Amino acid sequence: MRLSDNRVRLTIFILVAVIAVVGFRVAANIMARNEQAEKSSRGKVAVVTADYPKRQTIVPKFRFSGTMDPVWQADVAAKVDGRIEQVLVSEGEAVSAGQALVVLEQTDTEALRRNALGALIDARTNLEKASRDRLRFEELYKEGAISREQVENARFALQNAEARLDAAQGTLDAAESRAFGTVVTTPRAGIIQKRYYQEGYYAKVGTALFNIADISTLLVKIAVPEGYIASVAVGGTVTFQIPSMSGSDKTAVGAITRVSPVATMPARTFEAEVSVDNKSGRLRGGVYANAVITAQPKENALTVPLSAIAMRDDQRTVYVIEDGVAVRRVLATGYIGENIVEVLDGVTENDQIITGGLNKVREGAKVRVAASPEEAAKHD
């Protein structure tokens, strides 16, 4: 057993030694190649294009997306129970505010209204009689013909008659409201989007009979990132592109009517509501749209071309040429769009920045500015 154990130990030792030697040689080769590449690159000059940051007036444009929803949309329901006797409108039909949509069966409601009206007339008659009795009893009391208690009873009878009249009036009002509810009307102008039931259906209170939408104005809600909110204000113009439409209907213009004062967390976006005039009815509600918001112009903004930007560790950077060497600068940026980047901090107008050939440049590399883009392309 001891001889076998020694052989195992010897085998393991030899394997470890071989692995160590191979690993050392591989590491040495990699380091040698890296050093050779670095030396080679140190002596190599990258040919690039360059320019200086420019001051100019920029008009920020922000792109979003959303759905064009009707300004108002709701189900219209029955206020009372009843069988549908008449359906007066069809799907797709335009209706005005207060227009009758459905007539429910009115036999029971009319009978209740008549009974309530009769009770009201009876209560009025009793009130008139109680009023005359009180006057008569007071005269008799003055003459000594009746007691004080009889006069008080007449006054109480008059009060009871007044109360019964009020109750009868309330019952009639309820009956008339119920009768009025047998004609279902729309509270607002719009388009009949959906009719749920036909004639003959027994509708219960609260049963939705129609869905109506007002598309005279379409609303689009968009989420504005925190970094853009300073450029978005009520009254701003928004241009829409509607992929599902064609021709002149493919574009529309709206105005920002509301901007939320509080950000939605955790996305830190602000909801902006845009109104689009659609009185002509050429646009359809519920369609997807791409939006472009044109913000207020920013004068004298320092800008660099988008081609000059190199992303490093999630930071926007540029390479500035200093004594023929590329030096990386981290930028604080504002608006980015239309192939330009607004620079808030990091470079000045006097800094020459590399705008082309960034793939050949790294920190500390020697560079030469080509006389033209064509010359730079020859050295790619």
C-alpha positions, 0 to 999 in steps of 0.5 A: 500500500505504501508503494502505491501511495508513493506512486500516486503522490509522484503522479500528482506532483508531475501533473501539477508541475506540467500544468504550472509550466504550461500556464507560465508559458501561456501567460508569458506569451500573452504578455509578450504579445500585448507588449509588442502590440502596445509598442507597435501602436505607440509608434503608429499615428492614427489619421482622423478627422476633427473639428471644433465645438460650435455655438448655434441655436437648436430646436429640441425635438423629443419623440414619444408614442401613445394611443389616441383615445376619445375625450369621453367614452362611457356605457349608457345604462337604464335608470329603471327596470323595463322591457326594451320596446324601441331601439332608436339608434344604430351602431356608428350613428352620431348622436347629440346630447340628450337624444333618445336612444331607447324606449322601455315599456311604460305601462307600469310606470305610467300607472304608478304616475297616475296613482301618485297624481291622484294621491296628490290631488286628494292631499290638496283637497284635504289640505284645503278642507283642513285650512277652512276647518281651522279658520272656522274653529277659531271663529267659533272659539272666539264666540265661546261656542267650542273649547280650546282643545277643539281649536288645537285639534283643528290646527294639528289636522292642518299640519298633518294635511300639509305633511301628507301633501308634501309626501304625495308630491314626493311620491309623484316626483319619484313616479315621474322620474321613473317614467322619465327613465323609461326613455334612455338618453345620452348625456353627451354627444358622440358616436354609438360604438356598441349596442348591446341589446335588441328590442324585447330584452328586459333591462335591469337598473344599471344595465349597459345598453350602449357604449358611446364615445366622443371623438371630436377631440382625441387625447394622447397621454405620453410619459415625458422623462425627467431630463426632458420635462423642462422643455415641455409646457402647456400650449406646446405643439405636438406632431403625430405620425399615425402608422395605421392611417394613410394619406393626409390622415397619417399626420395630425397636430395637437397641443399639450393641455396638461402636464403632471406636476408629480413624477411617476415612480420609479420611472421618474416620468411626467404624464403629459396630456395632448389634445388633438382636434378631430371635429372633422372626424377624419381620425379614429379613436384608439389608434397608435401614434408616434409623437414629436414635441418641438420645444422652445429654441435654445440659443447659443448652445454649445454642440458637437457632432454625434459622430464625436461621441464615444461611450465609456462606462456608460458615460458620453466622452469625446477625444480632444487633440492635445499636442498630437495626442488623443485625450479623453474628456467626459461630457455633461450633455443636454439635448441629443438629436438631429445628429448633434449633442448639446454640451453642458460641460467637458469641452470648450469652443477652443478644444479640437475634438475627433469627429471621425476615426474613433475606432482607431483611437484610444487614450494617449494615442498619437493622431494626425488630422486628415485634410479631408474625410477621403484621406482619413478613409484611406488609412482605415 
